[in-house]
Amino acid sequence: MQVTQTVRIPGRLVPLAMLARLLQRLEASEQPVSAEQYRLVVDRLAQELQTAPQGAEFDAVLEAYPAARELYENLHYQHAGLCRSPLEPALNAELEAVRVIARAAGR
């Protein structure tokens, strides 16, 4: 059973949370989204990500909205890499690729 934890977002992070939610909805949309609309949301969210105060509430927003987390990682990749991506799935994928390549090379 998955437990949902509610986090109160302070007023100063409401624009960040709203834009993160909007980007998540655009990413999941089955309806076509205009490039201009998408770019506008991403640009505005990028501005919020650069200026928003960091802390537990900021982290909670990024955890709740994977599209915003990915944008944050892309904006900070030069300094921190994929610091918010789960390491275990990436490591497991790499190990599986090594096994598959080794198996294919042995044939």
SULHU-V759206 format. One record per residue. RES is the residue in one letter. PSI is psi in whole degrees, 0 to 359 (NA if undefined). NEAR is the number of other ideal C-beta (glycine too) atoms within 10 Angstrom. D_FIRST is the distance of its C-alpha to the first C-alpha in Angstrom with 1 decimal. Layout:
BEGIN
res=RES psi=PSI near=NEAR d_first=D_FIRST
res=RES psi=PSI near=NEAR d_first=D_FIRST
END
This chain:
BEGIN
res=M psi=132 near=2 d_first=0.0
res=Q psi=130 near=3 d_first=3.8
res=V psi=129 near=4 d_first=6.4
res=T psi=127 near=4 d_first=9.7
res=Q psi=129 near=7 d_first=12.8
res=T psi=132 near=6 d_first=16.1
res=V psi=128 near=13 d_first=19.1
res=R psi=125 near=7 d_first=22.5
res=I psi=123 near=16 d_first=24.8
res=P psi=155 near=12 d_first=28.4
res=G psi=324 near=6 d_first=31.1
res=R psi=343 near=12 d_first=32.5
res=L psi=1 near=19 d_first=29.4
res=V psi=315 near=11 d_first=28.9
res=P psi=320 near=15 d_first=31.1
res=L psi=312 near=24 d_first=29.1
res=A psi=320 near=21 d_first=25.8
res=M psi=317 near=15 d_first=27.5
res=L psi=323 near=23 d_first=29.1
res=A psi=318 near=25 d_first=25.9
res=R psi=318 near=15 d_first=24.1
res=L psi=315 near=17 d_first=27.3
res=L psi=319 near=21 d_first=27.5
res=Q psi=318 near=16 d_first=23.9
res=R psi=320 near=13 d_first=24.8
res=L psi=318 near=16 d_first=28.1
res=E psi=324 near=15 d_first=26.5
res=A psi=353 near=8 d_first=24.1
res=S psi=137 near=10 d_first=27.0
res=E psi=348 near=4 d_first=28.3
res=Q psi=147 near=5 d_first=31.6
res=P psi=141 near=6 d_first=34.1
res=V psi=133 near=12 d_first=34.3
res=S psi=146 near=9 d_first=37.7
res=A psi=323 near=8 d_first=38.2
res=E psi=316 near=8 d_first=39.9
res=Q psi=314 near=11 d_first=36.9
res=Y psi=312 near=14 d_first=34.5
res=R psi=319 near=10 d_first=36.9
res=L psi=314 near=11 d_first=37.5
res=V psi=315 near=20 d_first=33.8
res=V psi=316 near=17 d_first=33.4
res=D psi=316 near=10 d_first=36.6
res=R psi=318 near=16 d_first=35.7
res=L psi=321 near=24 d_first=32.3
res=A psi=319 near=16 d_first=34.0
res=Q psi=316 near=13 d_first=36.4
res=E psi=319 near=17 d_first=33.6
res=L psi=329 near=22 d_first=31.9
res=Q psi=330 near=10 d_first=35.3
res=T psi=346 near=10 d_first=36.0
res=A psi=141 near=18 d_first=32.8
res=P psi=135 near=10 d_first=32.5
res=Q psi=155 near=9 d_first=30.0
res=G psi=194 near=10 d_first=27.6
res=A psi=319 near=7 d_first=24.0
res=E psi=320 near=17 d_first=24.0
res=F psi=313 near=19 d_first=25.5
res=D psi=322 near=13 d_first=22.9
res=A psi=321 near=17 d_first=20.1
res=V psi=315 near=24 d_first=21.9
res=L psi=326 near=20 d_first=22.2
res=E psi=325 near=13 d_first=18.6
res=A psi=333 near=16 d_first=17.7
res=Y psi=92 near=23 d_first=20.5
res=P psi=327 near=15 d_first=21.0
res=A psi=321 near=20 d_first=24.4
res=A psi=321 near=26 d_first=25.7
res=R psi=317 near=21 d_first=24.5
res=E psi=319 near=16 d_first=26.3
res=L psi=317 near=20 d_first=29.4
res=Y psi=315 near=23 d_first=29.3
res=E psi=317 near=16 d_first=29.3
res=N psi=322 near=13 d_first=32.2
res=L psi=330 near=14 d_first=34.1
res=H psi=14 near=15 d_first=33.9
res=Y psi=319 near=11 d_first=34.0
res=Q psi=335 near=7 d_first=37.6
res=H psi=325 near=7 d_first=36.6
res=A psi=359 near=11 d_first=33.1
res=G psi=209 near=10 d_first=32.2
res=L psi=64 near=14 d_first=28.6
res=C psi=341 near=12 d_first=27.5
res=R psi=0 near=15 d_first=24.2
res=S psi=139 near=13 d_first=23.1
res=P psi=129 near=9 d_first=20.8
res=L psi=321 near=9 d_first=23.3
res=E psi=311 near=8 d_first=21.4
res=P psi=322 near=9 d_first=21.0
res=A psi=317 near=11 d_first=24.7
res=L psi=316 near=10 d_first=25.9
res=N psi=320 near=11 d_first=24.3
res=A psi=319 near=10 d_first=25.9
res=E psi=317 near=10 d_first=29.2
res=L psi=320 near=10 d_first=29.1
res=E psi=320 near=10 d_first=28.4
res=A psi=319 near=10 d_first=31.3
res=V psi=317 near=10 d_first=33.6
res=R psi=316 near=10 d_first=32.9
res=V psi=317 near=10 d_first=33.6
res=I psi=317 near=10 d_first=36.7
res=A psi=318 near=9 d_first=38.0
res=R psi=318 near=9 d_first=37.4
res=A psi=323 near=8 d_first=39.2
res=A psi=332 near=7 d_first=42.0
res=G psi=348 near=6 d_first=42.6
res=R psi=NA near=4 d_first=43.3
END
